[in-house]
Amino acid sequence: MPAVGITDHNNLFSAFKAYKASQKQGIKLIIGSIISTNTDKGIPCKLILLCENQ
């Protein structure tokens, strides 16, 4: 498997540990977070953010 994506909820606490483990296995890690928020009308929603390097 060349890459795998992971997300935390409202933080990136597991990103460093997961990154180190993926490097040992030769897997590219795509890090992200699912952010819980509200729209401007107060409707709950979730925003998925993924990190990208250049």
PDB file of N, CA, C and O in Angstrom:
ATOM      1  N   MET A   1       0.858  -1.164   0.000  1.00  0.00           N
ATOM      2  CA  MET A   1       0.000   0.000   0.000  1.00  0.00           C
ATOM      3  C   MET A   1       0.912   1.237   0.000  1.00  0.00           C
ATOM      4  O   MET A   1       1.699   1.412   0.930  1.00  0.00           O
ATOM      5  N   PRO A   2       0.823   2.083  -1.008  1.00  0.00           N
ATOM      6  CA  PRO A   2       1.733   3.230  -1.088  1.00  0.00           C
ATOM      7  C   PRO A   2       1.397   4.360  -0.130  1.00  0.00           C
ATOM      8  O   PRO A   2       2.290   5.108   0.268  1.00  0.00           O
ATOM      9  N   ALA A   3       0.118   4.505   0.254  1.00  0.00           N
ATOM     10  CA  ALA A   3      -0.273   5.614   1.134  1.00  0.00           C
ATOM     11  C   ALA A   3      -1.525   5.250   1.917  1.00  0.00           C
ATOM     12  O   ALA A   3      -2.318   4.403   1.507  1.00  0.00           O
ATOM     13  N   VAL A   4      -1.678   5.916   3.057  1.00  0.00           N
ATOM     14  CA  VAL A   4      -2.876   5.746   3.878  1.00  0.00           C
ATOM     15  C   VAL A   4      -3.206   7.098   4.503  1.00  0.00           C
ATOM     16  O   VAL A   4      -2.311   7.866   4.855  1.00  0.00           O
ATOM     17  N   GLY A   5      -4.491   7.376   4.634  1.00  0.00           N
ATOM     18  CA  GLY A   5      -4.925   8.621   5.255  1.00  0.00           C
ATOM     19  C   GLY A   5      -5.553   8.356   6.611  1.00  0.00           C
ATOM     20  O   GLY A   5      -6.286   7.382   6.788  1.00  0.00           O
ATOM     21  N   ILE A   6      -5.258   9.235   7.573  1.00  0.00           N
ATOM     22  CA  ILE A   6      -5.879   9.143   8.892  1.00  0.00           C
ATOM     23  C   ILE A   6      -6.400  10.519   9.283  1.00  0.00           C
ATOM     24  O   ILE A   6      -5.857  11.542   8.864  1.00  0.00           O
ATOM     25  N   THR A   7      -7.451  10.534  10.083  1.00  0.00           N
ATOM     26  CA  THR A   7      -7.956  11.798  10.616  1.00  0.00           C
ATOM     27  C   THR A   7      -8.232  11.639  12.104  1.00  0.00           C
ATOM     28  O   THR A   7      -8.660  10.579  12.561  1.00  0.00           O
ATOM     29  N   ASP A   8      -7.982  12.700  12.845  1.00  0.00           N
ATOM     30  CA  ASP A   8      -8.395  12.815  14.241  1.00  0.00           C
ATOM     31  C   ASP A   8      -9.634  13.691  14.264  1.00  0.00           C
ATOM     32  O   ASP A   8      -9.964  14.350  13.277  1.00  0.00           O
ATOM     33  N   HIS A   9     -10.313  13.692  15.393  1.00  0.00           N
ATOM     34  CA  HIS A   9     -11.485  14.558  15.543  1.00  0.00           C
ATOM     35  C   HIS A   9     -11.089  15.811  16.324  1.00  0.00           C
ATOM     36  O   HIS A   9     -10.728  15.733  17.498  1.00  0.00           O
ATOM     37  N   ASN A  10     -11.161  16.965  15.660  1.00  0.00           N
ATOM     38  CA  ASN A  10     -10.922  18.282  16.253  1.00  0.00           C
ATOM     39  C   ASN A  10      -9.496  18.504  16.752  1.00  0.00           C
ATOM     40  O   ASN A  10      -9.266  19.409  17.555  1.00  0.00           O
ATOM     41  N   ASN A  11      -8.539  17.705  16.299  1.00  0.00           N
ATOM     42  CA  ASN A  11      -7.138  17.897  16.692  1.00  0.00           C
ATOM     43  C   ASN A  11      -6.236  17.088  15.767  1.00  0.00           C
ATOM     44  O   ASN A  11      -6.703  16.467  14.812  1.00  0.00           O
ATOM     45  N   LEU A  12      -4.946  17.103  16.062  1.00  0.00           N
ATOM     46  CA  LEU A  12      -3.976  16.284  15.318  1.00  0.00           C
ATOM     47  C   LEU A  12      -3.066  15.528  16.295  1.00  0.00           C
ATOM     48  O   LEU A  12      -1.883  15.331  16.017  1.00  0.00           O
ATOM     49  N   PHE A  13      -3.617  15.108  17.429  1.00  0.00           N
ATOM     50  CA  PHE A  13      -2.806  14.511  18.482  1.00  0.00           C
ATOM     51  C   PHE A  13      -2.053  13.258  18.044  1.00  0.00           C
ATOM     52  O   PHE A  13      -0.917  13.058  18.476  1.00  0.00           O
ATOM     53  N   SER A  14      -2.629  12.424  17.220  1.00  0.00           N
ATOM     54  CA  SER A  14      -1.973  11.163  16.839  1.00  0.00           C
ATOM     55  C   SER A  14      -1.055  11.302  15.626  1.00  0.00           C
ATOM     56  O   SER A  14      -0.412  10.328  15.232  1.00  0.00           O
ATOM     57  N   ALA A  15      -0.982  12.471  15.037  1.00  0.00           N
ATOM     58  CA  ALA A  15      -0.250  12.647  13.780  1.00  0.00           C
ATOM     59  C   ALA A  15       1.230  12.283  13.896  1.00  0.00           C
ATOM     60  O   ALA A  15       1.752  11.577  13.032  1.00  0.00           O
ATOM     61  N   PHE A  16       1.910  12.741  14.931  1.00  0.00           N
ATOM     62  CA  PHE A  16       3.352  12.493  15.044  1.00  0.00           C
ATOM     63  C   PHE A  16       3.648  11.009  15.223  1.00  0.00           C
ATOM     64  O   PHE A  16       4.526  10.464  14.555  1.00  0.00           O
ATOM     65  N   LYS A  17       2.922  10.359  16.117  1.00  0.00           N
ATOM     66  CA  LYS A  17       3.135   8.928  16.354  1.00  0.00           C
ATOM     67  C   LYS A  17       2.818   8.118  15.095  1.00  0.00           C
ATOM     68  O   LYS A  17       3.559   7.199  14.746  1.00  0.00           O
ATOM     69  N   ALA A  18       1.734   8.453  14.424  1.00  0.00           N
ATOM     70  CA  ALA A  18       1.356   7.746  13.197  1.00  0.00           C
ATOM     71  C   ALA A  18       2.381   7.980  12.093  1.00  0.00           C
ATOM     72  O   ALA A  18       2.698   7.063  11.335  1.00  0.00           O
ATOM     73  N   TYR A  19       2.900   9.201  12.000  1.00  0.00           N
ATOM     74  CA  TYR A  19       3.903   9.515  10.983  1.00  0.00           C
ATOM     75  C   TYR A  19       5.166   8.682  11.199  1.00  0.00           C
ATOM     76  O   TYR A  19       5.711   8.121  10.249  1.00  0.00           O
ATOM     77  N   LYS A  20       5.626   8.604  12.438  1.00  0.00           N
ATOM     78  CA  LYS A  20       6.823   7.813  12.727  1.00  0.00           C
ATOM     79  C   LYS A  20       6.612   6.342  12.377  1.00  0.00           C
ATOM     80  O   LYS A  20       7.504   5.705  11.816  1.00  0.00           O
ATOM     81  N   ALA A  21       5.440   5.798  12.701  1.00  0.00           N
ATOM     82  CA  ALA A  21       5.143   4.393  12.402  1.00  0.00           C
ATOM     83  C   ALA A  21       5.062   4.159  10.896  1.00  0.00           C
ATOM     84  O   ALA A  21       5.534   3.136  10.400  1.00  0.00           O
ATOM     85  N   SER A  22       4.467   5.099  10.172  1.00  0.00           N
ATOM     86  CA  SER A  22       4.342   4.931   8.719  1.00  0.00           C
ATOM     87  C   SER A  22       5.704   4.992   8.037  1.00  0.00           C
ATOM     88  O   SER A  22       5.937   4.287   7.055  1.00  0.00           O
ATOM     89  N   GLN A  23       6.601   5.827   8.548  1.00  0.00           N
ATOM     90  CA  GLN A  23       7.943   5.914   7.975  1.00  0.00           C
ATOM     91  C   GLN A  23       8.692   4.593   8.129  1.00  0.00           C
ATOM     92  O   GLN A  23       9.409   4.176   7.219  1.00  0.00           O
ATOM     93  N   LYS A  24       8.532   3.938   9.267  1.00  0.00           N
ATOM     94  CA  LYS A  24       9.186   2.645   9.495  1.00  0.00           C
ATOM     95  C   LYS A  24       8.694   1.586   8.513  1.00  0.00           C
ATOM     96  O   LYS A  24       9.447   0.683   8.146  1.00  0.00           O
ATOM     97  N   GLN A  25       7.427   1.691   8.083  1.00  0.00           N
ATOM     98  CA  GLN A  25       6.839   0.718   7.169  1.00  0.00           C
ATOM     99  C   GLN A  25       6.952   1.128   5.702  1.00  0.00           C
ATOM    100  O   GLN A  25       6.562   0.365   4.818  1.00  0.00           O
ATOM    101  N   GLY A  26       7.484   2.329   5.431  1.00  0.00           N
ATOM    102  CA  GLY A  26       7.614   2.801   4.059  1.00  0.00           C
ATOM    103  C   GLY A  26       6.297   3.229   3.433  1.00  0.00           C
ATOM    104  O   GLY A  26       6.133   3.153   2.216  1.00  0.00           O
ATOM    105  N   ILE A  27       5.365   3.676   4.253  1.00  0.00           N
ATOM    106  CA  ILE A  27       4.045   4.096   3.777  1.00  0.00           C
ATOM    107  C   ILE A  27       3.933   5.613   3.867  1.00  0.00           C
ATOM    108  O   ILE A  27       4.287   6.209   4.884  1.00  0.00           O
ATOM    109  N   LYS A  28       3.441   6.231   2.803  1.00  0.00           N
ATOM    110  CA  LYS A  28       3.186   7.670   2.828  1.00  0.00           C
ATOM    111  C   LYS A  28       1.922   7.915   3.641  1.00  0.00           C
ATOM    112  O   LYS A  28       0.895   7.278   3.406  1.00  0.00           O
ATOM    113  N   LEU A  29       1.997   8.839   4.600  1.00  0.00           N
ATOM    114  CA  LEU A  29       0.861   9.125   5.468  1.00  0.00           C
ATOM    115  C   LEU A  29       0.215  10.445   5.069  1.00  0.00           C
ATOM    116  O   LEU A  29       0.898  11.458   4.914  1.00  0.00           O
ATOM    117  N   ILE A  30      -1.091  10.428   4.905  1.00  0.00           N
ATOM    118  CA  ILE A  30      -1.869  11.635   4.644  1.00  0.00           C
ATOM    119  C   ILE A  30      -2.592  11.962   5.948  1.00  0.00           C
ATOM    120  O   ILE A  30      -3.471  11.220   6.386  1.00  0.00           O
ATOM    121  N   ILE A  31      -2.213  13.077   6.560  1.00  0.00           N
ATOM    122  CA  ILE A  31      -2.720  13.460   7.877  1.00  0.00           C
ATOM    123  C   ILE A  31      -3.891  14.420   7.718  1.00  0.00           C
ATOM    124  O   ILE A  31      -3.886  15.286   6.843  1.00  0.00           O
ATOM    125  N   GLY A  32      -4.889  14.255   8.570  1.00  0.00           N
ATOM    126  CA  GLY A  32      -6.029  15.161   8.514  1.00  0.00           C
ATOM    127  C   GLY A  32      -6.765  15.249   9.825  1.00  0.00           C
ATOM    128  O   GLY A  32      -6.429  14.574  10.799  1.00  0.00           O
ATOM    129  N   SER A  33      -7.777  16.095   9.834  1.00  0.00           N
ATOM    130  CA  SER A  33      -8.617  16.274  11.007  1.00  0.00           C
ATOM    131  C   SER A  33     -10.052  16.531  10.561  1.00  0.00           C
ATOM    132  O   SER A  33     -10.294  17.216   9.567  1.00  0.00           O
ATOM    133  N   ILE A  34     -10.988  15.978  11.303  1.00  0.00           N
ATOM    134  CA  ILE A  34     -12.407  16.258  11.084  1.00  0.00           C
ATOM    135  C   ILE A  34     -12.805  17.292  12.129  1.00  0.00           C
ATOM    136  O   ILE A  34     -12.813  17.005  13.326  1.00  0.00           O
ATOM    137  N   ILE A  35     -13.133  18.489  11.674  1.00  0.00           N
ATOM    138  CA  ILE A  35     -13.454  19.596  12.565  1.00  0.00           C
ATOM    139  C   ILE A  35     -14.974  19.733  12.670  1.00  0.00           C
ATOM    140  O   ILE A  35     -15.664  19.886  11.663  1.00  0.00           O
ATOM    141  N   SER A  36     -15.481  19.677  13.893  1.00  0.00           N
ATOM    142  CA  SER A  36     -16.911  19.896  14.133  1.00  0.00           C
ATOM    143  C   SER A  36     -17.139  21.392  14.311  1.00  0.00           C
ATOM    144  O   SER A  36     -16.449  22.042  15.096  1.00  0.00           O
ATOM    145  N   THR A  37     -18.090  21.924  13.595  1.00  0.00           N
ATOM    146  CA  THR A  37     -18.364  23.356  13.645  1.00  0.00           C
ATOM    147  C   THR A  37     -19.845  23.589  13.367  1.00  0.00           C
ATOM    148  O   THR A  37     -20.614  22.637  13.235  1.00  0.00           O
ATOM    149  N   ASN A  38     -20.232  24.836  13.282  1.00  0.00           N
ATOM    150  CA  ASN A  38     -21.606  25.209  12.946  1.00  0.00           C
ATOM    151  C   ASN A  38     -21.590  26.180  11.777  1.00  0.00           C
ATOM    152  O   ASN A  38     -20.651  26.960  11.617  1.00  0.00           O
ATOM    153  N   THR A  39     -22.630  26.126  10.967  1.00  0.00           N
ATOM    154  CA  THR A  39     -22.764  27.105   9.888  1.00  0.00           C
ATOM    155  C   THR A  39     -23.156  28.450  10.492  1.00  0.00           C
ATOM    156  O   THR A  39     -23.394  28.548  11.696  1.00  0.00           O
ATOM    157  N   ASP A  40     -23.223  29.472   9.667  1.00  0.00           N
ATOM    158  CA  ASP A  40     -23.620  30.788  10.163  1.00  0.00           C
ATOM    159  C   ASP A  40     -25.068  30.807  10.653  1.00  0.00           C
ATOM    160  O   ASP A  40     -25.480  31.744  11.337  1.00  0.00           O
ATOM    161  N   LYS A  41     -25.835  29.780  10.305  1.00  0.00           N
ATOM    162  CA  LYS A  41     -27.223  29.665  10.777  1.00  0.00           C
ATOM    163  C   LYS A  41     -27.340  28.707  11.964  1.00  0.00           C
ATOM    164  O   LYS A  41     -28.447  28.370  12.384  1.00  0.00           O
ATOM    165  N   GLY A  42     -26.197  28.270  12.504  1.00  0.00           N
ATOM    166  CA  GLY A  42     -26.195  27.407  13.678  1.00  0.00           C
ATOM    167  C   GLY A  42     -26.409  25.938  13.408  1.00  0.00           C
ATOM    168  O   GLY A  42     -26.634  25.169  14.342  1.00  0.00           O
ATOM    169  N   ILE A  43     -26.344  25.529  12.159  1.00  0.00           N
ATOM    170  CA  ILE A  43     -26.531  24.120  11.805  1.00  0.00           C
ATOM    171  C   ILE A  43     -25.199  23.387  11.990  1.00  0.00           C
ATOM    172  O   ILE A  43     -24.194  23.793  11.408  1.00  0.00           O
ATOM    173  N   PRO A  44     -25.173  22.306  12.794  1.00  0.00           N
ATOM    174  CA  PRO A  44     -23.928  21.563  12.991  1.00  0.00           C
ATOM    175  C   PRO A  44     -23.439  20.935  11.682  1.00  0.00           C
ATOM    176  O   PRO A  44     -24.236  20.441  10.884  1.00  0.00           O
ATOM    177  N   CYS A  45     -22.136  20.961  11.477  1.00  0.00           N
ATOM    178  CA  CYS A  45     -21.546  20.315  10.302  1.00  0.00           C
ATOM    179  C   CYS A  45     -20.124  19.889  10.629  1.00  0.00           C
ATOM    180  O   CYS A  45     -19.570  20.267  11.661  1.00  0.00           O
ATOM    181  N   LYS A  46     -19.550  19.107   9.747  1.00  0.00           N
ATOM    182  CA  LYS A  46     -18.172  18.640   9.909  1.00  0.00           C
ATOM    183  C   LYS A  46     -17.369  19.050   8.684  1.00  0.00           C
ATOM    184  O   LYS A  46     -17.847  18.978   7.552  1.00  0.00           O
ATOM    185  N   LEU A  47     -16.150  19.478   8.935  1.00  0.00           N
ATOM    186  CA  LEU A  47     -15.241  19.908   7.886  1.00  0.00           C
ATOM    187  C   LEU A  47     -14.031  18.984   7.914  1.00  0.00           C
ATOM    188  O   LEU A  47     -13.370  18.866   8.946  1.00  0.00           O
ATOM    189  N   ILE A  48     -13.731  18.329   6.797  1.00  0.00           N
ATOM    190  CA  ILE A  48     -12.582  17.425   6.724  1.00  0.00           C
ATOM    191  C   ILE A  48     -11.414  18.186   6.113  1.00  0.00           C
ATOM    192  O   ILE A  48     -11.497  18.678   4.988  1.00  0.00           O
ATOM    193  N   LEU A  49     -10.322  18.276   6.874  1.00  0.00           N
ATOM    194  CA  LEU A  49      -9.116  18.963   6.420  1.00  0.00           C
ATOM    195  C   LEU A  49      -7.994  17.944   6.270  1.00  0.00           C
ATOM    196  O   LEU A  49      -7.739  17.162   7.186  1.00  0.00           O
ATOM    197  N   LEU A  50      -7.324  17.948   5.127  1.00  0.00           N
ATOM    198  CA  LEU A  50      -6.192  17.060   4.877  1.00  0.00           C
ATOM    199  C   LEU A  50      -4.956  17.902   4.632  1.00  0.00           C
ATOM    200  O   LEU A  50      -5.027  18.936   3.968  1.00  0.00           O
ATOM    201  N   CYS A  51      -3.819  17.463   5.166  1.00  0.00           N
ATOM    202  CA  CYS A  51      -2.557  18.187   5.009  1.00  0.00           C
ATOM    203  C   CYS A  51      -1.895  17.805   3.689  1.00  0.00           C
ATOM    204  O   CYS A  51      -2.009  16.672   3.220  1.00  0.00           O
ATOM    205  N   GLU A  52      -1.211  18.768   3.111  1.00  0.00           N
ATOM    206  CA  GLU A  52      -0.491  18.541   1.862  1.00  0.00           C
ATOM    207  C   GLU A  52       0.875  19.205   1.962  1.00  0.00           C
ATOM    208  O   GLU A  52       0.984  20.339   2.428  1.00  0.00           O
ATOM    209  N   ASN A  53       1.916  18.504   1.524  1.00  0.00           N
ATOM    210  CA  ASN A  53       3.224  19.150   1.464  1.00  0.00           C
ATOM    211  C   ASN A  53       3.518  19.527   0.023  1.00  0.00           C
ATOM    212  O   ASN A  53       2.876  19.033  -0.904  1.00  0.00           O
ATOM    213  N   GLN A  54       4.479  20.394  -0.152  1.00  0.00           N
ATOM    214  CA  GLN A  54       4.770  20.881  -1.503  1.00  0.00           C
ATOM    215  C   GLN A  54       6.089  20.369  -1.999  1.00  0.00           C
ATOM    216  O   GLN A  54       6.491  20.682  -3.120  1.00  0.00           O
TER     217      GLN A  54
END
